[in-house]
């Protein structure tokens, strides 16, 4: 779902950048004013977990792969405002450090994944807040279904952006994008439901308890270090559709990234360099998220 540079042209990039800046700014304000805040460590650990989860491409039909979007999962674990901030950090780190998603199209990627991918969970959260008796199993299923919907909405947003930039007709790309991402969304839903059931806060104390930090951070580190080298190398849904319809850039000129394509310089072993690069990304995301969330915590007298 990460759009590369040169796939979008014209006014789409500055418009989506403006919308993304406005949306993230609103999330910062809402997070500061929020009464129920996740602990700093909890916020940082969930952000790191989303980063690791997005490295795990899984194969679907037609020689295509998909990966976790994570917005709905983040919303369920952190609340909407903090989920937007966590997803923003993940997308920015991916683009600037790992060359995953273009810098010039960063606004579009933030809108599709950090904003649209999270905000779709807001109505569900309001319903669940009015029905605290809802079981964990049922909440997990609802978040899983909403995760599927978030993938479909993000794919639809990409179609609008592509057609607005003149790269491909909306009617041409929509069927292909929604078809392949309907399958990717199933994976999103299953992962969202399973991880939410494992890490869902049972009470307000769970949002700040140190035990709520160790599990997601440990899973993130192990996923990045040991499992990410096993991720599918098949092109993801957007890349496959772009290749099929002929609008994938022939030569993508991207900004210099210190750990481009999740490969560390000087380490030739493919699995080792991918795992270590992923672990570096997890720890970097955790550290940045910790620094972002720290000033938002209430002052203790």
N, C-alpha and C positions, 0 to 999 in steps of 0.2 A: 504493500500500500504506500510505501515511501516513493514519492514522485522525484525523479532525478532532475537535475538542471537541464534546461533546453527543451523539456517536454512541454512546458507552458510558456506562452509568449504574450506580449502586449500588456494590457492593463490588468490582467488577472493577477499577476504577481504583486504589484503594489496594493491592489484592492484587498486581496486576501491577507497581505501583511498588516494592513490597517485594521481589518476585522480581528485578526489574531491578537494584535497589540491591545485593542479595546477589550477583547474577551479575557485575556490573561490579566489585564489591569483590574477588571471587575472581579475576577477570581481572587486576586490579592486582597482587595478591599473586603470582600466577603469572608475570606479566611481570617483576616485580622479581627473582624467583628464577630466571628463565630463564637458561640458559647461552648460548643462541644468540639474541642480541638484534639486531634491525635497528638500523642507525645512526639517529641522531636525524633527519637530513635525509631518509633513506629513509622512515621512518615518517610524517613530516609530508607528504612528497610523495605517498605512496600515499593517505593520508587526503584530501588535496586532490583527487586524481584521482577518488576515489569520490564526493566531493561534486559534481564537475563531471559525472561519468557519470550521476548521478541526475537531473540537469537535462534529460537528453536523452530525452524521451518519444518512443517510436516507435509508429506506428499498427499496429494489428492488425485482424482482422475485426470487423464489427459496430459500427463507429463508436467504437471503444475504443482506448486507447493503453496502453502499459506503459513502464516504465523499469528501468534496472539496479537491482538490490537491492545487490549488491556484497559481501556477507558472505563468500562462498566465495572470490571473487577476493582479497579482503583477507587471508583465511587463507592462501591459497597464496603470497602475496607477503611476508607478515609473520609468519606463525605465528598460532596461535589466540589466545593471550592479547592480543597487540598488535593483532590484527584486531578483537577485541571493543572495545578502547579506541578504535581509529580509527573504527569504526562508531558508537560512542557519541558521539564528538565531532561527527561528521557530523549525526546525528539531532538532537542538542541545538542545534547552530548553526542548522539548518533551522527548528526550532520557535521558538526564542527570537528569532532575528534576521530570518528571512524569513517567519514565519507559516505554514510548511509542515509540517502536522501539529500537533495540539493540544497545549497545555501540560498540561492536566488529564489527558490520556491519554498523556503522555510515557512513563510506565512501560510501557504496552502496546506502543507503537511501538519502544521499546528492546528489549523482550523479543522481539518478532517479527523485528526486523531486525538489531539489534546482538548478540543472544545466539543465538536459534534459527538465524538466517541464517548465523552463523559456526560454531557448534558442530557443525552437520551435516557440516562438512568435517574434523572431528577424526579420525574413523576412517580416512578416506582418507589423511590425512597420516601416520598411524601405519603404514599398509600401505606407502606410498611410502618411508618411512624404512627399512623392512626390505628394500626392493628398489631400491637406488640406481641399479641398471643400467637402470631403466625410462627409455625415451627421452622427450625433451621433447614430442614429438608425442603420445605415449600419455598422458603426464601432463596435457597440455592438454585432451585429450578427456575424461579422467576428471574433471578439475575442471569442465569444461563440463557434464557430466551431473549432477554434484553441485550445480552452480548451478541447474539446472532443479529438482532435488529441493528445494532450499532455498526456492524460490518457492512450491512446492506446500505445504510444511510451514508456511511463514509464512501463506499463505492459509487453511490449515486452522485455524491458531491464531486468526486473525481471526474465523473462523466460531464457534469456541468462545467467544470473548470477547463477540461480538455476542449469541449465544443466552443466555449467562450474565447479560448485562445486561438481558435481556428485550426487546430491540429487534426480534428476528426469530427464528423457530424454526430450530433447527440443521438439520433436514432440508430446510427451504425454501432456506436460503442456501448450503448446502454445495455442491450440484450446480452452481449458478450461479457461485460463486466459483472452484471448482476447474476448471470448464470454461474460463472466460476466462483464468485464470492458467496453465493448461497451455500456452496459446499464448504468453503473456508469458514463461513460463519458457524457451521455445525461444530467444527473444531474449536472455534472461539467459545461457543456456548458450553461445550463439555468442559473445557479447561476452566472457564469462569466459574461454573457451578462447583467443580471439584475443589478448586483452590479457595473459593469463598467458604465452602463448608469446612475446610481445614482451618482457615485463619479468621473467620468472621468474629467480630467483637461480641461477646455475650453481654457485656455491660460497659458503662462509661469507663470503668477502671481498666478494662482491657485495652483501651486506646492509649494508656500511658504506662501500663505495667511493663517492666523490663522484659518479662517473659514473652511479650508480644513482639519483641524486636528480634530475639535470638532465632526463632523458627523461620520467619521469612528471609532473614539475612543469610542464614545457613543454607536454605534451599536455593537462594539466588547464587551464592558462591559455588555450590556444588553443581548447579545447572550450567553455569557459565564455564567452569573449569573442566568438568567431566562429560557433560552431555552435549554442549554446543558443537564439539567436533563431529558429533553424529547427526547433526541436523541435515535435512535434505538439501542438496545442491541444485535442485530443479528450480527454474525461474518461478517467481511468485505470480500471483494472479494478474497484477497490473502489467508486469513485464511480459507475460505470456500473451495477454490480449494485445499489447502494443506490437509485439513481434508479428502476431497473426494479421493484424489490420494495417501494419506498415507505418506506424507513427512513433516507433521507438527511435530515439536519436541515434544516428549512425556513429557519432563520436561525442561522448558526453565530456565536456570540459568542466571539471570541478575544481573547487578550491583545494589547496594543499591540506591534507589531513595527516596528523602524526601517526595514526594507526589505521591507515586506509585498508578497507576490506577486512578488518579484524585480523591483520597480519602484523606481527612484531618484527622489526628489522633485525637481522642477524640470527633468526631462528628458522631453520629450513624445514623442520619437521612440521607438516601441515596441522596435525591434530594438536600438537603441543602449542604452536603459536596461536592457533584459534582459541584454545582453552585459556591460555595466559592472557591474551588480549581481552577475552570476555571477562575474565576475573578483574583485570584492570578497569574495565568499564563499569562493572558492578561496584567496585570500591570507590571509583571516582563519582559515580552517581550518588552513592550513599553519602559521601563527604559533602558534595554540593547541596544535596537535599537537606542535610543536617544544618548547614550554614544558612540556607534559605528559611527553614522553619524556626530556627532558634529565636530570632527577633519577634516572631509572632506569638510566642508563648506569653501567658499572663504574668505580670510582675508579682512575685511572691513577697508579701510583707513580713 
